[in-house]
Amino acid sequence: MTDHRPAADAVRARIAAADASLLPPRVGLILGSGLGAFAERLTGSGAAIEIPFAEVPDLPPPTVGGHRGRLVAGRLDPEGPSVLCLDGRLHWYEGHEVGLVILPARLMAALGVETLIVTNAAGGVNRDFRPGDLMLIDDHINLSGVSPLRGPNDDDLGPRFPDMTEAYDAGLRARAVEVAKGVGLPLRRGVYTVLGGPAYETPAEIRAVATLGGDAVGMSTVFEVTAAVHAGVKVLGLSLITNAAAGLGEDKLSHQEVLEVAAAARDRTVDYLADLVRALGS
């Protein structure tokens, strides 16, 4: 299991040297495919701190399109909450051991992040969903066969057997619904299911996911959420539905389609994330 402490120490030192008022970050974000535009809202102020993955111990650059590979610390507004976001993420299917995939989540917990917003691009399993919909994650199903907590437990982080009854905090979900209503954004709700990837799921696998109660499917998020909850961080999850899952549409699945739909929904999604961060940090 990769030790998150050297990475956390390095990031803390970089932020402290540039603007100590950003410590501890109030809100953390992990941005999924094509959603890195949120980080530009922080850098647009000219006062944000950018740290490439390559400059953080044990954090390799991502290899997937739509994931830039940097940490960005800053504020949306001069008096707003301090924010730390991961512009791009690591995936298990890239060949990383799962302990490395959750390093950013543990790094954020070590820096004092209290609320973590995780986002992803996902395939719609629920037949009522359409590409471009935004789904609030109420719960998840882990079909990857992997637990990020396997191995010796770090008692400084959390208990050996963490309770996952409310992996996605009920209070944060209620606030997310309020914010969406306030800005007139239709917000779907459902269960996110993770499989290992990188191949897209077969139609039979999607039928199985639907039978189990999954509304959306993807290849990320669940490991990070599990690690964050283990460390006592409250989590809110959002899935941008970029395509109908295998067997539910006529088009062949491709990552290019994912990025194109994410780009089309980018401004609306990023506006909502900004409103959400302001509401959660107030």
Residue pairs with C-beta under 8 A, 6 or more apart in sequence:
1 97
1 99
1 151
1 152
1 154
2 58
2 97
2 99
2 100
2 103
3 58
4 103
4 106
4 107
4 110
5 110
6 57
6 58
7 56
7 57
7 58
7 59
7 103
7 107
8 106
8 107
8 110
8 111
10 55
10 56
10 57
11 51
11 56
11 71
11 107
11 111
12 23
12 111
14 49
14 51
14 55
15 22
15 23
15 49
15 73
15 84
16 23
18 49
19 47
19 49
19 73
21 82
22 49
22 73
22 74
22 75
22 82
22 84
23 82
23 111
23 112
24 82
24 111
24 112
24 113
25 73
25 82
25 83
25 84
25 108
25 111
25 112
25 113
26 81
26 82
26 83
26 113
26 114
26 115
26 281
27 81
27 82
27 83
27 84
27 113
27 114
27 115
27 116
27 117
27 277
27 280
27 281
28 83
28 84
28 85
28 86
28 108
28 113
28 115
28 116
28 117
28 233
29 38
29 83
29 84
29 85
29 86
29 116
29 117
29 118
29 119
29 273
29 277
30 85
30 86
30 89
30 104
30 105
30 116
30 117
30 118
30 119
30 221
30 224
31 38
31 39
31 85
31 86
31 87
31 88
31 89
31 119
32 66
32 89
32 118
32 119
32 120
32 121
32 220
32 221
32 240
32 262
33 64
33 65
33 66
33 67
33 120
33 121
33 242
33 255
33 258
33 259
33 262
34 66
34 121
34 240
34 242
34 258
34 259
34 261
34 262
34 263
34 266
35 119
35 121
35 240
35 262
35 266
35 269
35 270
35 273
36 66
36 67
36 68
36 87
36 88
37 266
37 267
37 270
38 85
38 87
38 270
38 273
38 274
39 48
39 68
39 70
39 72
39 85
39 87
41 76
41 270
41 274
42 48
42 72
42 73
42 74
42 75
42 76
42 83
42 85
43 50
43 72
43 74
45 74
45 75
45 76
45 78
47 74
47 75
48 72
48 73
48 74
49 72
49 73
49 74
50 70
50 71
50 72
51 70
51 71
51 72
51 73
52 61
52 69
52 70
53 59
53 60
53 61
53 62
53 69
53 70
53 71
53 88
54 60
54 61
54 69
56 71
56 107
58 100
58 103
59 90
59 103
59 104
60 90
60 96
60 100
61 69
62 68
62 69
62 88
62 89
62 90
62 91
62 94
63 94
64 88
64 91
64 94
64 255
65 255
65 259
66 88
66 121
66 255
66 258
66 259
66 262
67 87
67 88
67 89
68 87
68 88
69 87
69 88
70 87
70 88
71 84
71 85
71 86
71 87
71 104
72 84
72 85
72 87
73 82
73 83
73 84
73 85
74 82
74 83
75 81
75 82
75 83
76 83
76 274
76 277
76 278
77 278
80 277
80 278
80 281
81 277
81 278
81 280
81 281
81 282
82 281
83 277
83 281
84 108
84 111
84 113
86 104
86 108
89 101
89 104
89 220
89 224
90 96
90 100
90 101
90 103
90 104
91 101
91 197
91 198
91 219
91 220
92 98
92 101
92 144
92 146
92 196
92 197
92 219
92 223
93 196
93 197
93 198
93 219
94 198
98 146
98 147
98 148
98 150
98 223
99 148
99 151
101 148
101 223
101 224
102 148
102 223
102 224
102 226
102 227
104 224
105 116
105 223
105 224
105 225
105 227
105 228
105 231
105 233
106 157
106 227
106 228
106 231
108 116
108 228
108 233
109 157
109 227
109 228
109 231
109 232
109 233
110 231
113 233
114 233
114 234
115 172
115 233
115 234
115 235
115 236
115 280
115 281
116 224
116 228
116 233
116 234
116 235
116 236
117 235
117 236
117 237
117 238
117 273
117 276
117 277
117 280
118 221
118 224
118 225
118 228
118 235
118 236
118 237
118 238
119 237
119 238
119 239
119 240
119 273
120 192
120 218
120 220
120 221
120 237
120 238
120 239
120 240
121 218
121 239
121 240
121 242
121 258
121 261
121 262
122 135
122 192
122 216
122 217
122 218
122 239
122 240
122 241
122 242
123 200
123 201
123 206
123 216
123 217
123 218
123 241
123 242
123 243
123 244
123 245
123 246
123 253
124 130
124 131
124 133
124 215
124 216
124 241
124 243
124 244
124 245
124 248
125 193
125 206
125 209
125 210
125 214
125 215
125 216
125 217
125 245
125 248
126 188
126 190
126 210
126 215
126 216
127 248
128 188
129 135
129 188
129 190
129 215
129 216
129 241
129 244
130 241
131 241
131 242
131 243
131 244
131 261
132 240
132 241
132 242
132 261
132 264
132 265
133 186
133 188
133 240
133 241
134 185
134 186
134 187
134 188
134 238
134 239
134 240
134 241
134 265
134 269
134 272
135 187
135 188
135 189
135 190
135 192
135 215
135 216
135 238
135 239
135 240
135 241
136 173
136 176
136 177
136 180
136 187
136 188
136 189
136 190
136 236
136 237
136 238
137 168
137 190
137 191
137 192
137 216
137 221
137 236
137 237
137 238
137 239
138 168
138 173
138 189
138 190
138 191
139 167
139 168
139 191
139 192
140 167
140 168
140 191
140 192
140 193
140 194
140 221
140 222
140 225
140 237
141 191
141 192
141 193
141 194
141 209
141 212
141 213
141 214
142 193
142 194
142 222
142 226
143 193
143 194
143 195
143 209
143 212
144 194
144 195
144 196
144 222
144 223
145 196
146 196
146 223
147 226
148 223
148 224
148 226
148 227
149 162
149 226
149 227
149 230
153 159
153 160
157 230
157 231
158 229
158 230
158 231
158 232
159 230
162 226
162 229
162 230
164 226
164 229
167 225
167 226
167 229
167 235
168 225
168 235
168 236
168 237
169 234
169 235
169 236
171 234
172 234
172 235
172 236
172 280
173 236
175 276
175 279
175 280
176 187
176 236
176 238
176 276
177 187
178 279
179 272
179 275
179 276
179 279
180 186
180 187
180 272
182 275
183 271
183 272
183 275
185 268
185 272
188 215
188 241
190 214
190 215
190 216
190 239
191 213
191 214
191 215
191 216
192 214
192 215
192 216
192 217
192 218
192 221
192 222
192 237
192 239
193 209
193 212
193 214
193 216
193 217
193 218
194 217
194 218
194 219
194 220
194 221
194 222
194 223
195 201
195 205
195 217
195 218
195 219
196 219
197 219
198 219
200 246
200 253
201 209
201 217
201 245
201 246
202 246
202 247
203 246
203 247
204 247
205 246
206 217
206 245
206 246
206 247
206 248
207 247
209 217
209 245
216 239
216 241
216 245
217 245
218 239
221 237
221 239
225 235
225 237
228 235
229 235
236 276
236 280
238 273
240 261
240 262
240 265
240 269
242 257
242 258
242 261
242 262
243 249
243 251
243 253
243 257
243 258
243 261
244 251
246 253
251 257
262 269
